[in-house]
């Protein structure tokens, strides 16, 4: 007898190559059987997945969930996670060597969602989304503290987060990146590097973006991750409609790419990257408290510009998100990435990026029962990128049920776009 049987869905698991109708049996939080014809009489609870996709639990490789500590920037982990159809969320740069203990105790341990992180290379961590640029120079990076944090939290910490963008470069050159890479080598952890302008350039000092990119890439190694390849901001993959040749070289050297959708995403630049033959490895939503409150117009441009900041942020403004991880999946299909590859971006590729391929990102007997059930619909749909540019697609996804460690959750998060909540 099984506690739960998920019956009749299209089981799609890029890690094993499985793609077909099957049933999945779950006992005590583990997958115990995958078979085409499990009898319903064998299950205490039956989940009807007929007509739906049954996927390994979705993994969001770019979350911001250090709630409260990172100010309005940080979201609730379960709102981003299990209540949005996602079983695992990796916070990018919220916790630091000074705050990772609190992140573990007050965020990761109480969460129903599987929470991991890429530790901030900076002692300040992700306070207000890295709003205050002077906190993020090389003096704020302590390699020894990073090593100690990882030694104490090897399962929680999957990598290190750092920025390499024009604003920081105008102040410190490559000093911060070089120091972070030293910590990366000392711990054996990959670096996750933010590309694209985040802070204003110092005193209006103009930075040659091509020179910046040429200096970044030689410092990186196989397994390091460049974020925001589709960014609409300077210092990214695309300049004047063309991909920087040195970034093509980086991909060929084994450097990975994470979409990091956020408010950075440009449809035009995504097309340029795709036409250059580059498909990102993973798909992080990069949803946070600023771009989830789109109507507040606070930081929706994805940059910190002091002259545009309001005197105060109105926390009473309701969430009005325009995207989520499952919505980003549909956007990736709209720009030409096939379904199986999109699923890999949020399952097997994501677990590999985090160094967890042996325990996450696949549906196999003996593994933790982390499963996402999605409805995929066909039609003529309109999407909008971070600048509000519309583009068309023919597939859309709605989360139906999330299973985390064998427990079922309904997709009721306020962080899901309105059309998804209405369709549920």
C-alpha positions as CSV (number, residue, x, y, z in Angstrom):
1,X,0.0,0.0,0.0
2,X,1.3,3.5,-0.9
3,X,0.5,6.7,0.8
4,X,0.1,8.6,-2.5
5,X,-0.1,7.7,-6.1
6,X,0.2,10.4,-8.8
7,X,-1.7,8.8,-11.7
8,X,-1.8,9.3,-15.4
9,X,0.4,12.3,-16.0
10,X,3.1,12.8,-18.6
11,X,6.2,12.2,-16.6
12,X,9.1,14.2,-18.0
13,X,12.5,13.8,-16.5
14,X,15.5,15.0,-18.5
15,X,17.9,13.5,-16.1
16,X,16.8,9.9,-16.9
17,X,15.4,10.6,-20.3
18,X,11.9,9.5,-19.3
19,X,9.1,11.1,-21.2
20,X,5.8,9.3,-21.2
21,X,2.6,8.5,-19.3
22,X,3.3,6.9,-15.9
23,X,2.2,6.7,-12.3
24,X,4.4,7.6,-9.3
25,X,4.0,6.0,-5.9
26,X,5.2,7.8,-2.8
27,X,5.8,6.5,0.8
28,X,7.2,8.4,3.8
29,X,8.4,11.3,1.7
30,X,10.2,9.2,-0.9
31,X,9.5,8.0,-4.4
32,X,9.1,4.2,-4.2
33,X,7.9,3.3,-7.7
34,X,7.4,4.7,-11.2
35,X,5.2,2.4,-13.4
36,X,2.8,2.7,-16.2
37,X,-0.1,0.8,-14.5
38,X,-0.1,1.1,-10.7
39,X,-3.5,0.2,-9.4
40,X,-5.5,2.9,-7.7
41,X,-6.4,0.4,-5.0
42,X,-2.8,0.5,-3.9
43,X,-2.9,4.2,-2.9
44,X,-4.4,5.7,0.2
45,X,-4.5,9.0,-1.7
46,X,-4.7,9.4,-5.5
47,X,-3.6,12.6,-7.3
48,X,-5.2,12.7,-10.8
49,X,-2.5,14.1,-13.1
50,X,-4.2,13.1,-16.4
51,X,-3.5,15.7,-19.1
52,X,-0.8,17.4,-17.0
53,X,3.0,17.4,-16.9
54,X,4.6,15.6,-13.9
55,X,8.1,17.0,-13.4
56,X,10.9,16.7,-10.9
57,X,10.4,19.4,-8.3
58,X,11.1,22.7,-10.0
59,X,14.3,24.5,-8.8
60,X,14.5,28.3,-8.8
61,X,18.2,29.1,-9.1
62,X,17.8,32.8,-8.5
63,X,15.6,33.7,-5.5
64,X,15.6,36.5,-3.0
65,X,14.0,35.1,0.1
66,X,15.9,36.5,3.1
67,X,12.7,37.9,4.3
68,X,12.8,40.9,6.7
69,X,16.6,41.0,6.9
70,X,17.0,42.2,3.3
71,X,14.1,44.7,3.7
72,X,11.3,44.8,1.2
73,X,13.6,43.1,-1.3
74,X,13.2,39.7,0.4
75,X,10.2,37.6,-0.2
76,X,8.6,34.7,1.8
77,X,10.4,31.5,0.8
78,X,7.2,29.4,0.6
79,X,5.4,32.1,-1.4
80,X,8.2,31.8,-4.0
81,X,8.5,28.1,-3.4
82,X,5.8,25.4,-2.8
83,X,2.9,27.7,-3.1
84,X,4.1,28.7,-6.6
85,X,4.7,25.2,-7.9
86,X,8.4,25.3,-7.0
87,X,10.0,22.8,-4.5
88,X,13.5,24.3,-4.1
89,X,14.7,27.9,-4.1
90,X,18.3,29.1,-4.1
91,X,18.7,32.5,-2.6
92,X,21.3,34.5,-4.5
93,X,23.5,36.6,-2.3
94,X,21.1,37.4,0.6
95,X,22.9,35.7,3.4
96,X,26.5,36.6,4.1
97,X,29.2,35.2,6.4
98,X,27.8,37.5,9.1
99,X,24.1,36.5,8.7
100,X,24.1,32.9,7.3
101,X,23.3,31.5,10.7
102,X,20.2,33.6,10.9
103,X,19.2,32.6,7.4
104,X,19.5,29.0,8.3
105,X,17.5,29.2,11.6
106,X,14.8,31.7,10.6
107,X,14.4,31.1,6.8
108,X,15.7,27.7,5.7
109,X,14.8,25.5,8.6
110,X,11.2,26.7,9.1
111,X,10.4,26.7,5.4
112,X,8.3,24.0,3.8
113,X,10.3,24.7,0.6
114,X,13.8,23.3,0.2
115,X,15.9,26.4,0.7
116,X,19.6,26.7,-0.3
117,X,21.8,29.7,-1.1
118,X,24.8,31.1,-2.9
119,X,26.5,33.0,-0.1
120,X,27.2,36.7,-0.6
121,X,30.9,37.3,-1.0
122,X,30.4,40.5,0.8
123,X,30.0,40.7,4.6
124,X,27.0,43.0,4.1
125,X,25.1,40.4,2.2
126,X,22.0,41.4,0.3
127,X,20.7,44.3,2.4
128,X,17.9,46.0,0.6
129,X,19.0,44.2,-2.6
130,X,22.6,45.5,-2.6
131,X,21.2,49.0,-2.7
132,X,24.2,50.8,-1.0
133,X,27.1,50.5,-3.3
134,X,29.8,51.5,-0.8
135,X,29.2,48.3,1.1
136,X,30.2,46.1,-1.9
137,X,33.8,46.8,-2.5
138,X,36.8,44.5,-1.9
139,X,37.3,45.7,1.7
140,X,33.9,44.1,2.5
141,X,35.1,40.6,1.4
142,X,36.6,38.3,4.0
143,X,37.9,35.1,2.5
144,X,38.5,33.4,5.8
145,X,34.9,34.2,7.0
146,X,33.6,32.7,3.7
147,X,35.6,29.5,4.3
148,X,34.3,29.2,7.8
149,X,30.7,29.8,6.8
150,X,30.9,27.0,4.2
151,X,32.6,24.6,6.6
152,X,29.8,25.1,9.0
153,X,27.0,24.9,6.4
154,X,28.1,22.7,3.5
155,X,24.6,21.5,2.5
156,X,23.0,24.9,2.7
157,X,25.7,26.9,0.7
158,X,26.0,25.9,-2.9
159,X,28.2,28.7,-4.3
160,X,29.2,32.3,-3.9
161,X,27.5,35.5,-5.3
162,X,29.5,38.5,-6.6
163,X,28.9,41.4,-9.0
164,X,31.0,42.4,-12.0
165,X,29.2,45.4,-13.5
166,X,30.1,49.0,-14.6
167,X,29.2,50.8,-11.3
168,X,31.4,48.6,-9.1
169,X,34.2,48.5,-11.8
170,X,34.3,52.3,-11.9
171,X,35.2,52.3,-8.2
172,X,37.3,49.2,-7.6
173,X,38.2,47.6,-11.0
174,X,38.4,43.8,-10.7
175,X,39.5,43.8,-7.0
176,X,36.2,42.5,-5.7
177,X,35.9,39.7,-8.3
178,X,39.5,38.6,-7.8
179,X,39.0,38.4,-4.0
180,X,35.7,36.4,-4.5
181,X,37.5,34.1,-6.9
182,X,40.1,33.5,-4.2
183,X,37.3,32.4,-1.9
184,X,35.9,30.3,-4.6
185,X,39.1,28.4,-5.1
186,X,39.6,28.0,-1.3
187,X,36.1,26.4,-0.9
188,X,35.8,24.7,-4.3
189,X,32.5,26.5,-4.7
190,X,31.3,28.1,-8.0
191,X,31.0,31.9,-8.5
192,X,27.7,33.3,-9.6
193,X,28.5,36.6,-11.3
194,X,25.9,39.4,-11.8
195,X,26.4,41.1,-15.3
196,X,24.7,44.3,-16.3
197,X,24.6,47.7,-14.7
198,X,23.3,47.7,-11.1
199,X,24.9,50.9,-9.6
200,X,25.6,54.3,-11.2
201,X,29.2,54.8,-12.3
202,X,31.3,56.8,-9.9
203,X,31.2,60.5,-10.6
204,X,29.8,59.8,-14.0
205,X,33.0,58.0,-14.9
206,X,32.3,56.2,-18.2
207,X,33.2,52.5,-18.3
208,X,34.2,50.8,-21.5
209,X,31.9,47.8,-21.4
210,X,33.9,45.7,-23.9
211,X,37.0,46.2,-21.7
212,X,35.1,45.2,-18.6
213,X,33.9,42.0,-20.2
214,X,37.3,41.1,-21.5
215,X,38.7,41.5,-17.9
216,X,36.0,39.4,-16.3
217,X,36.1,36.2,-18.4
218,X,39.8,35.2,-17.9
219,X,39.2,35.2,-14.1
220,X,36.5,32.6,-14.3
221,X,36.7,28.9,-14.5
222,X,34.6,25.9,-15.5
223,X,31.4,25.7,-13.5
224,X,31.3,29.4,-12.6
225,X,28.0,31.0,-13.6
226,X,27.3,34.3,-15.5
227,X,23.9,35.7,-14.7
228,X,21.5,37.7,-16.8
229,X,22.6,36.8,-20.3
230,X,19.4,38.4,-21.7
231,X,19.8,41.7,-19.7
232,X,18.8,44.9,-21.2
233,X,21.5,46.9,-19.3
234,X,25.1,47.8,-20.3
235,X,27.8,45.4,-19.2
236,X,25.9,42.3,-20.3
237,X,26.1,39.8,-23.1
238,X,24.8,42.0,-25.9
239,X,26.0,45.3,-27.2
240,X,24.4,47.0,-30.2
241,X,22.6,43.8,-31.1
242,X,25.6,41.5,-31.0
243,X,27.0,39.1,-28.5
244,X,30.5,39.9,-27.2
245,X,32.9,37.4,-28.8
246,X,34.7,36.9,-25.5
247,X,31.5,35.7,-23.9
248,X,31.0,33.1,-26.6
249,X,34.5,31.9,-25.7
250,X,33.5,31.8,-22.1
251,X,30.6,29.4,-22.9
252,X,32.9,27.2,-24.8
253,X,35.2,27.0,-21.8
254,X,32.5,25.5,-19.6
255,X,31.2,28.7,-17.9
256,X,27.5,28.3,-17.2
257,X,24.6,30.8,-17.8
258,X,21.6,31.5,-15.6
259,X,18.8,33.5,-17.1
260,X,18.0,35.4,-13.9
261,X,14.9,36.8,-15.5
262,X,14.0,39.6,-13.1
263,X,13.3,43.1,-14.5
264,X,16.5,42.7,-16.5
265,X,15.0,40.5,-19.2
266,X,15.1,41.8,-22.8
267,X,13.3,39.9,-25.5
268,X,15.4,41.6,-28.2
269,X,18.7,40.6,-26.5
270,X,17.4,37.1,-25.8
271,X,16.8,36.7,-29.5
272,X,20.3,37.9,-30.2
273,X,21.9,35.5,-27.8
274,X,19.8,32.6,-29.2
275,X,20.8,33.5,-32.7
276,X,24.4,33.3,-31.6
277,X,23.8,29.7,-30.7
278,X,23.7,30.2,-27.0
279,X,21.1,28.6,-24.7
280,X,21.4,29.3,-21.0
281,X,21.9,26.3,-18.7
282,X,19.4,27.3,-16.0
283,X,16.4,29.5,-15.4
284,X,16.3,31.6,-12.3
285,X,13.2,33.8,-11.9
286,X,15.0,36.6,-9.9
287,X,11.7,37.6,-8.3
288,X,12.0,40.0,-5.4
289,X,10.1,42.6,-3.4
290,X,10.8,45.4,-5.8
291,X,9.8,43.8,-9.1
292,X,6.9,41.9,-7.4
293,X,5.4,45.3,-6.6
294,X,5.4,46.5,-10.1
295,X,2.8,49.2,-9.5
296,X,5.1,50.8,-6.9
297,X,7.6,51.6,-9.7
298,X,10.4,51.0,-7.2
299,X,13.6,49.7,-8.7
300,X,11.6,48.1,-11.6
301,X,14.3,49.1,-14.0
302,X,16.7,46.7,-12.2
303,X,19.2,49.4,-11.3
304,X,19.8,51.7,-8.3
305,X,19.5,55.3,-9.4
306,X,19.4,57.7,-6.4
307,X,17.6,60.4,-8.3
308,X,14.7,58.0,-9.0
309,X,14.3,56.7,-5.5
310,X,11.1,57.6,-3.7
311,X,11.3,59.2,-0.3
312,X,9.8,56.1,1.2
313,X,8.4,52.7,0.0
314,X,4.7,52.1,0.5
315,X,4.5,48.6,1.8
316,X,0.7,48.7,1.5
317,X,1.0,48.5,-2.2
318,X,-0.1,44.9,-3.0
319,X,2.0,42.5,-4.9
320,X,1.3,42.8,-8.6
321,X,3.9,40.4,-10.2
322,X,4.0,40.0,-13.9
323,X,6.1,36.8,-13.9
324,X,7.0,33.7,-11.9
325,X,9.2,30.7,-12.5
326,X,6.5,28.8,-14.4
327,X,5.7,31.9,-16.4
328,X,9.5,32.2,-17.2
329,X,9.3,28.7,-18.5
330,X,6.7,29.7,-21.0
331,X,8.8,32.8,-22.0
332,X,11.7,30.5,-22.8
333,X,9.5,28.4,-25.1
334,X,8.4,31.6,-26.7
335,X,11.9,32.5,-27.7
336,X,12.5,29.0,-29.2
337,X,13.8,26.7,-26.5
338,X,12.1,23.2,-26.7
339,X,10.0,21.9,-23.8
340,X,12.4,19.2,-22.7
341,X,15.3,21.7,-22.5
342,X,13.2,24.2,-20.6
343,X,12.3,21.5,-18.1
344,X,16.0,20.6,-17.8
345,X,16.8,24.2,-17.0
346,X,14.7,24.1,-13.9
347,X,15.4,20.5,-12.8
348,X,18.6,18.5,-13.8
349,X,20.7,21.5,-14.9
350,X,19.7,23.5,-11.9
351,X,20.6,20.7,-9.5
352,X,24.0,20.3,-11.3
353,X,24.7,24.0,-11.0
354,X,24.1,23.7,-7.2
355,X,26.2,20.5,-6.9
356,X,23.2,18.5,-5.9
357,X,22.6,16.1,-8.9
358,X,22.7,13.1,-6.6
359,X,19.7,14.3,-4.6
360,X,17.7,16.8,-6.5
361,X,16.3,17.4,-10.0
362,X,15.2,13.9,-11.0
363,X,12.3,11.5,-10.4
364,X,13.9,8.2,-9.3
365,X,12.9,5.5,-6.7
366,X,14.6,6.3,-3.4
367,X,14.8,10.0,-4.0
368,X,12.9,12.6,-2.0
369,X,9.4,13.0,-3.4
370,X,9.8,16.6,-4.7
371,X,7.4,16.8,-7.7
372,X,5.8,19.6,-9.6
373,X,2.6,19.1,-11.5
374,X,1.8,21.7,-14.2
375,X,-0.9,22.2,-16.7
376,X,0.4,23.2,-20.2
377,X,-2.0,25.0,-22.5
378,X,-1.7,25.9,-26.1
379,X,-2.9,29.2,-27.7
380,X,-1.8,32.6,-28.8
381,X,-0.3,34.4,-25.8
382,X,1.3,37.8,-25.3
383,X,4.3,38.2,-23.0
384,X,6.1,41.3,-21.9
385,X,9.8,41.7,-21.1
386,X,11.3,43.8,-18.4
387,X,11.0,47.0,-20.5
388,X,7.4,46.2,-21.4
389,X,8.1,45.1,-24.9
390,X,5.5,42.5,-26.0
391,X,6.3,39.2,-27.8
392,X,4.2,36.2,-28.7
393,X,4.2,32.6,-27.6
394,X,2.1,29.5,-28.0
395,X,2.5,27.7,-24.6
396,X,1.6,28.6,-21.1
397,X,2.0,26.8,-17.8
398,X,-0.2,26.8,-14.6
399,X,1.0,25.1,-11.5
400,X,-1.6,22.5,-10.4
401,X,0.0,20.8,-7.3
402,X,3.3,20.8,-5.6
403,X,4.7,17.8,-3.7
404,X,7.5,18.5,-1.3
405,X,8.9,15.5,0.7
406,X,5.6,13.7,0.0
407,X,3.4,16.4,1.2
408,X,1.0,18.2,-1.2
409,X,0.6,22.0,-1.5
410,X,-1.8,24.0,-3.6
411,X,-0.5,26.9,-5.8
412,X,-2.1,29.8,-3.9
413,X,0.8,32.3,-3.7
414,X,0.1,36.0,-4.1
415,X,3.4,36.1,-6.0
416,X,1.8,34.2,-8.9
417,X,0.7,36.5,-11.8
418,X,-3.0,37.2,-11.6
419,X,-3.9,35.1,-14.7
420,X,-2.3,32.0,-13.1
421,X,-4.2,32.5,-9.8
422,X,-7.4,32.9,-11.7
423,X,-6.8,29.8,-13.7
424,X,-6.0,27.6,-10.7
